[in-house]
């Protein structure tokens, strides 16, 4: 299906700093620093939209830069420390524009040519000098500043440079630009989350206190919009689906999934009948129409039902459609867990998938923890084509229907949970691990063996001590550094377990 909301590139503000008194004392220094700043801007433009102000060298130009960035609505500010500059020139930038700030301490050359370097040449390489002053002044004013340190990474030397400035292949340049790239990706998450519409269909699974969310608090911290939805909204969309729409959806389902060759050992699991698949396809048509009509970027759902009524049947038929939506960039979290829908959306925006997961059991012989759920699943990170199984019982829930059995492909993964503290603030919990190729239960659930850098019981102790929400998003790749930067730009606390 077509993604209903196009992704936006991050909008990055950039400015270079220097001391106005230097310009008359050292001719050409100003132009050289602007050349360095222009190089950074050009390199950034490959992955984001750049608003380059130019030079800030006194408090007045700092105020003008801050107003410029505020007017542009940037997601992140890069302060390029070109040479020494007073903090009085820098502070007005960030007082006028409240975007998160990262200081770029990028030295042009790996080492100065000491025997021929004068004061002007040295000043072109002393960007680190004012960074402690900047972080102190900004910190005392309640403005947190991160830093990226390393080499500029140009592939040529600037005019008049005394030392070789071709540092593009130097490890210190590569590390710095990898970190800058992560900040750009994190800023893109921030831009795409701002104003994103999260649907909340039905209610929470009763009694799961860790899942309950304050929608106002979520909208305040994340700048998202939460759209409460009723089952009648979904039903109306299902009613508008034609038989042709259902057939097309059924064909889509058959292309995404495979059917088991035989029934599983579990007596509550069977091979799906055609009628069950047709119902799942009709529900999926309704979900797609609901997402598109409301402009949703993610969906959280749960409906208990009673007595086999229509809404119970609809709620039990959601898993297949939710898996299709999740694969299309509209993550769907079950049991009314809005915080995990946010975690899934962030993973999806980082192209890491983000499949709905919880602890299933441990395998002490393999030193793994099996992670998964009864759906939905992010199909794009599957080890193989997921199976569809007919569930006569959804354990702990009402109704029956078609469920997804799958596992994440072997390799590096990151578990990303969003929980809430006693103070009411969000907190991210991040763990890097490895998905293993190991046997799982044939019970119509998603399951993957996960091995951590520590033994099972140590991981359990470390995780449980953080009071997590019991669900999390599982993404592919080791993306802890990206998630940490994303949390920082969103202003959310985070902890990394491994």
C-alpha positions as semicolon CSV with decimal commas, in nm:
position;residue;x (nm);y (nm);z (nm)
1;X;0,000;0,000;0,000
2;X;0,105;0,359;-0,051
3;X;0,260;0,535;0,247
4;X;0,002;0,802;0,345
5;X;0,258;1,055;0,471
6;X;0,572;1,139;0,273
7;X;0,892;1,163;0,473
8;X;1,057;1,500;0,507
9;X;1,429;1,576;0,511
10;X;1,570;1,738;0,821
11;X;1,617;2,114;0,815
12;X;1,956;2,198;0,966
13;X;2,082;2,540;1,071
14;X;2,456;2,604;1,043
15;X;2,677;2,898;1,132
16;X;3,051;2,958;1,166
17;X;3,201;3,158;1,452
18;X;3,504;3,384;1,482
19;X;3,624;3,698;1,661
20;X;3,562;4,025;1,478
21;X;3,892;4,172;1,604
22;X;4,082;3,910;1,404
23;X;3,969;4,021;1,059
24;X;4,182;4,336;1,038
25;X;4,471;4,172;1,222
26;X;4,491;3,864;0,998
27;X;4,374;3,931;0,638
28;X;4,219;3,626;0,470
29;X;4,129;3,447;0,794
30;X;3,762;3,545;0,770
31;X;3,732;3,416;0,413
32;X;3,912;3,095;0,500
33;X;3,673;3,017;0,786
34;X;3,376;3,083;0,558
35;X;3,533;2,842;0,309
36;X;3,540;2,574;0,580
37;X;3,179;2,651;0,671
38;X;3,076;2,633;0,306
39;X;3,239;2,291;0,278
40;X;3,036;2,166;0,575
41;X;2,715;2,310;0,428
42;X;2,777;2,149;0,089
43;X;2,848;1,811;0,245
44;X;2,538;1,831;0,465
45;X;2,315;1,919;0,168
46;X;2,356;1,562;0,038
47;X;2,122;1,439;0,314
48;X;1,930;1,738;0,452
49;X;1,811;2,092;0,383
50;X;2,072;2,339;0,508
51;X;2,020;2,697;0,623
52;X;2,373;2,842;0,636
53;X;2,381;3,185;0,797
54;X;2,750;3,244;0,747
55;X;2,962;3,414;1,009
56;X;2,873;3,507;1,367
57;X;3,148;3,728;1,514
58;X;2,974;3,958;1,764
59;X;2,652;3,964;1,973
60;X;2,458;4,156;1,706
61;X;2,529;3,902;1,434
62;X;2,449;3,628;1,687
63;X;2,105;3,776;1,747
64;X;2,048;3,810;1,370
65;X;2,148;3,446;1,318
66;X;1,912;3,324;1,591
67;X;1,620;3,514;1,440
68;X;1,708;3,378;1,094
69;X;1,710;3,018;1,219
70;X;1,387;3,069;1,415
71;X;1,218;3,203;1,102
72;X;1,342;2,904;0,902
73;X;1,209;2,656;1,160
74;X;1,523;2,444;1,177
75;X;1,524;2,109;1,358
76;X;1,885;2,128;1,474
77;X;2,162;2,389;1,492
78;X;2,523;2,311;1,408
79;X;2,764;2,563;1,558
80;X;3,084;2,539;1,352
81;X;3,370;2,646;1,581
82;X;3,595;2,800;1,316
83;X;3,827;2,979;1,557
84;X;3,807;3,154;1,889
85;X;3,488;3,355;1,948
86;X;3,339;3,498;2,265
87;X;3,044;3,315;2,414
88;X;2,860;3,649;2,427
89;X;2,836;3,625;2,048
90;X;2,705;3,268;2,056
91;X;2,448;3,282;2,336
92;X;2,205;3,517;2,149
93;X;2,179;3,263;1,864
94;X;2,033;3,000;2,095
95;X;1,825;3,239;2,299
96;X;1,647;3,345;1,979
97;X;1,622;2,992;1,835
98;X;1,548;2,707;2,072
99;X;1,649;2,422;1,840
100;X;1,891;2,166;1,988
101;X;2,257;2,258;1,937
102;X;2,560;2,051;1,840
103;X;2,903;2,215;1,833
104;X;3,124;2,103;1,542
105;X;3,489;2,109;1,649
106;X;3,643;2,008;1,317
107;X;4,011;2,093;1,278
108;X;4,113;2,148;0,913
109;X;4,450;1,972;0,936
110;X;4,571;1,668;1,127
111;X;4,882;1,855;1,243
112;X;5,008;2,208;1,187
113;X;5,331;2,274;1,000
114;X;5,504;2,398;1,311
115;X;5,814;2,548;1,152
116;X;5,623;2,777;0,915
117;X;5,298;2,844;1,104
118;X;5,230;3,193;1,231
119;X;4,950;3,326;1,450
120;X;4,702;3,369;1,167
121;X;4,755;3,011;1,049
122;X;4,723;2,882;1,405
123;X;4,393;3,068;1,449
124;X;4,253;2,880;1,147
125;X;4,313;2,559;1,343
126;X;4,209;2,653;1,697
127;X;3,837;2,578;1,680
128;X;3,855;2,367;1,997
129;X;3,976;2,665;2,202
130;X;3,635;2,831;2,263
131;X;3,432;2,509;2,298
132;X;3,467;2,484;2,679
133;X;3,355;2,846;2,705
134;X;3,055;2,781;2,481
135;X;2,940;2,472;2,671
136;X;2,983;2,650;3,004
137;X;2,794;2,964;2,903
138;X;2,515;2,773;2,730
139;X;2,491;2,525;3,017
140;X;2,462;2,801;3,277
141;X;2,172;2,936;3,073
142;X;1,997;2,598;3,063
143;X;2,096;2,518;2,704
144;X;2,250;2,173;2,656
145;X;2,511;2,149;2,381
146;X;2,652;1,826;2,239
147;X;2,984;1,821;2,053
148;X;3,132;1,641;1,754
149;X;3,511;1,641;1,756
150;X;3,753;1,542;1,481
151;X;3,884;1,655;1,146
152;X;3,708;1,861;0,880
153;X;3,758;1,598;0,609
154;X;3,825;1,809;0,301
155;X;3,992;1,638;0,003
156;X;4,201;1,944;-0,092
157;X;4,384;2,217;0,094
158;X;4,247;2,570;0,110
159;X;4,438;2,855;-0,052
160;X;4,731;2,968;0,161
161;X;4,720;2,673;0,403
162;X;5,061;2,592;0,549
163;X;4,982;2,225;0,620
164;X;4,804;1,951;0,427
165;X;4,427;1,983;0,475
166;X;4,337;1,672;0,275
167;X;4,200;1,467;0,566
168;X;3,899;1,303;0,399
169;X;4,032;0,952;0,462
170;X;4,165;1,015;0,810
171;X;3,986;0,807;1,078
172;X;3,918;1,121;1,284
173;X;3,733;1,277;0,988
174;X;3,537;0,961;0,914
175;X;3,430;0,924;1,277
176;X;3,324;1,287;1,294
177;X;3,116;1,272;0,977
178;X;2,955;0,945;1,081
179;X;2,846;1,116;1,402
180;X;2,725;1,424;1,212
181;X;2,528;1,194;0,983
182;X;2,362;1,033;1,284
183;X;2,259;1,374;1,414
184;X;2,108;1,456;1,074
185;X;1,912;1,130;1,073
186;X;1,796;1,194;1,429
187;X;1,685;1,544;1,328
188;X;1,484;1,392;1,043
189;X;1,304;1,172;1,298
190;X;1,227;1,483;1,502
191;X;1,088;1,664;1,196
192;X;0,874;1,369;1,088
193;X;0,741;1,304;1,438
194;X;0,638;1,666;1,484
195;X;0,270;1,680;1,397
196;X;0,255;1,308;1,312
197;X;-0,093;1,168;1,366
198;X;-0,115;0,861;1,589
199;X;-0,449;0,685;1,586
200;X;-0,580;0,524;1,905
201;X;-0,844;0,267;1,813
202;X;-1,052;0,115;2,091
203;X;-0,882;0,115;2,431
204;X;-0,609;-0,035;2,649
205;X;-0,594;-0,397;2,754
206;X;-0,760;-0,368;3,095
207;X;-0,521;-0,379;3,389
208;X;-0,193;-0,327;3,201
209;X;-0,096;-0,023;3,405
210;X;0,244;0,012;3,233
211;X;0,069;0,079;2,901
212;X;-0,161;0,358;3,012
213;X;-0,063;0,694;2,864
214;X;-0,145;1,057;2,921
215;X;-0,223;1,179;2,570
216;X;-0,167;1,543;2,661
217;X;0,175;1,460;2,804
218;X;0,269;1,260;2,492
219;X;0,160;1,542;2,264
220;X;0,359;1,789;2,473
221;X;0,684;1,590;2,486
222;X;0,680;1,451;2,133
223;X;0,481;1,722;1,949
224;X;0,266;1,447;1,794
225;X;-0,113;1,450;1,750
226;X;-0,323;1,165;1,893
227;X;-0,649;1,089;1,715
228;X;-0,895;0,883;1,925
229;X;-1,089;0,642;1,703
230;X;-1,393;0,420;1,760
231;X;-1,465;0,077;1,621
232;X;-1,759;0,228;1,437
233;X;-1,509;0,443;1,243
234;X;-1,333;0,128;1,129
235;X;-1,664;-0,043;1,054
236;X;-1,777;0,245;0,832
237;X;-1,453;0,216;0,633
238;X;-1,499;-0,160;0,601
239;X;-1,853;-0,112;0,472
240;X;-1,727;0,114;0,194
241;X;-1,482;-0,151;0,068
242;X;-1,604;-0,319;-0,249
243;X;-1,569;-0,688;-0,323
244;X;-1,300;-0,596;-0,577
245;X;-1,110;-0,410;-0,300
246;X;-1,125;-0,723;-0,085
247;X;-0,997;-0,943;-0,367
248;X;-0,707;-0,705;-0,428
249;X;-0,624;-0,704;-0,059
250;X;-0,645;-1,083;-0,051
251;X;-0,395;-1,098;-0,337
252;X;-0,166;-0,862;-0,144
253;X;-0,191;-1,085;0,162
254;X;-0,108;-1,394;-0,041
255;X;0,200;-1,221;-0,185
256;X;0,325;-1,113;0,158
257;X;0,260;-1,433;0,352
258;X;0,281;-1,808;0,312
259;X;0,050;-2,077;0,444
260;X;0,174;-2,360;0,665
261;X;0,212;-2,699;0,501
262;X;0,033;-2,865;0,792
263;X;-0,135;-2,784;1,122
264;X;0,092;-2,717;1,418
265;X;0,109;-2,933;1,729
266;X;-0,078;-2,669;1,930
267;X;-0,450;-2,768;1,925
268;X;-0,560;-2,401;1,913
269;X;-0,365;-2,340;1,591
270;X;-0,481;-2,444;1,244
271;X;-0,432;-2,366;0,876
272;X;-0,641;-2,059;0,780
273;X;-0,962;-2,121;0,590
274;X;-1,049;-1,911;0,286
275;X;-1,335;-1,745;0,472
276;X;-1,102;-1,636;0,754
277;X;-0,857;-1,486;0,506
278;X;-1,139;-1,302;0,329
279;X;-1,249;-1,152;0,662
280;X;-0,892;-1,048;0,746
281;X;-0,872;-0,889;0,398
282;X;-1,195;-0,693;0,451
283;X;-1,075;-0,569;0,790
284;X;-0,742;-0,474;0,629
285;X;-0,928;-0,276;0,361
286;X;-1,110;-0,088;0,634
287;X;-0,785;-0,020;0,820
288;X;-0,615;0,114;0,508
289;X;-0,908;0,343;0,433
290;X;-0,915;0,462;0,796
291;X;-0,543;0,540;0,792
292;X;-0,566;0,726;0,462
293;X;-0,881;0,923;0,550
294;X;-0,739;1,037;0,886
295;X;-0,382;1,090;0,759
296;X;-0,239;0,858;1,022
297;X;0,133;0,794;1,061
298;X;0,088;0,517;1,322
299;X;-0,190;0,326;1,494
300;X;-0,241;0,184;1,841
301;X;-0,534;-0,052;1,890
302;X;-0,714;-0,294;2,117
303;X;-1,076;-0,401;2,154
304;X;-1,192;-0,660;2,406
305;X;-1,538;-0,739;2,267
306;X;-1,818;-0,945;2,417
307;X;-2,031;-1,238;2,315
308;X;-1,886;-1,275;1,966
309;X;-2,034;-0,944;1,850
310;X;-1,926;-0,763;1,534
311;X;-1,667;-0,540;1,699
312;X;-1,511;-0,843;1,867
313;X;-1,478;-1,010;1,526
314;X;-1,327;-0,692;1,383
315;X;-1,078;-0,663;1,669
316;X;-0,977;-1,026;1,628
317;X;-0,924;-0,972;1,254
318;X;-0,680;-0,680;1,282
319;X;-0,343;-0,857;1,297
320;X;-0,293;-0,923;0,925
321;X;-0,391;-0,571;0,822
322;X;-0,176;-0,424;1,098
323;X;0,125;-0,618;0,971
324;X;0,065;-0,483;0,620
325;X;0,035;-0,130;0,754
326;X;0,350;-0,166;0,964
327;X;0,544;-0,280;0,658
328;X;0,413;0,025;0,469
329;X;0,548;0,271;0,726
330;X;0,242;0,298;0,950
331;X;0,348;0,106;1,264
332;X;0,066;-0,063;1,455
333;X;0,105;-0,144;1,824
334;X;-0,132;-0,381;2,000
335;X;-0,304;-0,373;2,340
336;X;-0,342;0,005;2,331
337;X;0,033;0,064;2,388
338;X;0,083;0,415;2,250
339;X;0,437;0,450;2,388
340;X;0,552;0,146;2,195
341;X;0,380;0,277;1,882
342;X;0,611;0,578;1,921
343;X;0,914;0,349;1,958
344;X;0,808;0,154;1,647
345;X;0,761;0,476;1,450
346;X;1,106;0,602;1,544
347;X;1,265;0,272;1,438
348;X;1,071;0,282;1,111
349;X;1,188;0,640;1,040
350;X;1,544;0,516;1,090
351;X;1,478;0,238;0,834
352;X;1,533;-0,027;1,104
353;X;1,185;-0,180;1,099
354;X;1,054;-0,180;1,453
355;X;0,846;-0,489;1,528
356;X;0,610;-0,512;1,827
357;X;0,777;-0,735;2,089
358;X;0,778;-0,854;2,449
359;X;0,961;-1,123;2,644
360;X;0,834;-1,472;2,559
361;X;1,076;-1,694;2,755
362;X;1,447;-1,760;2,803
363;X;1,656;-2,040;2,656
364;X;1,927;-2,094;2,916
365;X;2,100;-2,356;2,702
366;X;2,148;-2,106;2,419
367;X;2,178;-1,807;2,657
368;X;1,903;-1,626;2,463
369;X;1,578;-1,449;2,538
370;X;1,292;-1,519;2,297
371;X;1,118;-1,194;2,200
372;X;0,793;-1,160;2,006
373;X;0,416;-1,117;2,029
374;X;0,086;-1,237;1,883
375;X;0,113;-0,964;1,621
376;X;0,156;-0,740;1,440
377;X;0,495;-0,799;1,277
378;X;0,722;-0,579;1,064
379;X;0,737;-0,797;0,754
380;X;1,029;-0,610;0,599
381;X;1,271;-0,741;0,865
382;X;1,155;-1,103;0,851
383;X;1,399;-1,392;0,822
384;X;1,168;-1,557;0,569
385;X;0,817;-1,511;0,436
386;X;0,592;-1,500;0,745
387;X;0,331;-1,770;0,804
388;X;-0,037;-1,710;0,861
389;X;-0,205;-1,935;1,114
390;X;-0,565;-1,956;1,227
391;X;-0,598;-1,903;1,600
392;X;-0,902;-2,057;1,766
393;X;-0,804;-1,869;2,082
394;X;-0,605;-1,550;2,133
395;X;-0,454;-1,621;2,474
396;X;-0,586;-1,377;2,731
397;X;-0,819;-1,215;2,476
398;X;-1,153;-1,273;2,316
399;X;-1,225;-1,386;1,964
400;X;-1,046;-1,592;1,702
401;X;-0,878;-1,512;1,374
402;X;-0,569;-1,514;1,156
403;X;-0,234;-1,442;1,321
404;X;0,123;-1,396;1,198
405;X;0,408;-1,636;1,279
406;X;0,751;-1,496;1,193
407;X;1,098;-1,422;1,320
408;X;1,344;-1,142;1,264
409;X;1,633;-1,225;1,031
410;X;1,956;-1,327;1,205
411;X;2,209;-1,054;1,270
412;X;2,244;-0,735;1,473
413;X;1,927;-0,594;1,629
414;X;1,837;-0,316;1,871
415;X;1,555;-0,326;2,124
416;X;1,401;0,014;2,183
417;X;1,146;0,070;2,458
418;X;0,969;0,389;2,566
419;X;0,849;0,394;2,926
420;X;0,728;0,660;3,168
421;X;0,884;0,762;3,499
422;X;0,721;0,849;3,830
423;X;0,770;1,214;3,738
424;X;0,551;1,158;3,431
425;X;0,833;1,202;3,180
426;X;0,918;0,963;2,898
427;X;1,236;0,754;2,913
428;X;1,394;0,545;2,639
429;X;1,556;0,208;2,710
430;X;1,802;0,087;2,446
431;X;1,974;-0,252;2,407
432;X;2,190;-0,380;2,123
433;X;2,194;-0,755;2,068
434;X;2,202;-1,031;1,806
435;X;1,907;-1,217;1,654
436;X;1,991;-1,586;1,637
437;X;1,882;-1,863;1,403
438;X;1,715;-2,101;1,648
439;X;1,388;-2,299;1,666
440;X;1,072;-2,130;1,795
441;X;0,723;-2,236;1,896
442;X;0,463;-2,297;1,626
443;X;0,183;-2,111;1,801
444;X;0,096;-1,836;1,555
445;X;0,314;-1,576;1,729
446;X;0,620;-1,381;1,619
447;X;0,931;-1,507;1,801
448;X;1,306;-1,452;1,772
449;X;1,594;-1,572;1,989
450;X;1,795;-1,269;2,106
451;X;2,146;-1,294;2,252
452;X;2,283;-1,003;2,452
453;X;2,639;-0,909;2,544
454;X;2,564;-1,031;2,897
455;X;2,402;-1,348;3,026
456;X;2,023;-1,378;3,040
457;X;1,982;-1,318;3,411
458;X;2,215;-1,017;3,417
459;X;2,020;-0,864;3,131
460;X;1,692;-0,934;3,308
461;X;1,818;-0,762;3,624
462;X;1,948;-0,459;3,436
463;X;1,630;-0,425;3,229
464;X;1,381;-0,473;3,512
465;X;1,566;-0,216;3,725
466;X;1,471;0,050;3,468
467;X;1,095;-0,010;3,519
468;X;1,026;-0,059;3,148
469;X;0,696;-0,083;2,966
470;X;0,682;-0,456;2,895
471;X;0,657;-0,406;2,518
472;X;0,933;-0,269;2,297
473;X;1,018;-0,221;1,930
474;X;1,273;-0,454;1,772
475;X;1,476;-0,296;1,493
476;X;1,747;-0,444;1,273
477;X;2,105;-0,321;1,297
478;X;2,297;-0,179;1,588
479;X;2,142;0,167;1,607
480;X;2,185;0,257;1,974
481;X;2,394;0,563;1,891
482;X;2,124;0,685;1,650
483;X;1,849;0,628;1,905
484;X;2,045;0,808;2,177
485;X;2,085;1,113;1,954
486;X;1,717;1,098;1,859
487;X;1,616;1,093;2,225
488;X;1,848;1,387;2,296
489;X;1,700;1,596;2,015
490;X;1,350;1,512;2,140
491;X;1,450;1,613;2,493
492;X;1,382;1,265;2,634
493;X;1,600;1,085;2,889
494;X;1,751;0,756;2,781
495;X;1,947;0,466;2,925
496;X;2,154;0,210;2,738
497;X;2,174;-0,136;2,888
498;X;2,407;-0,298;2,635
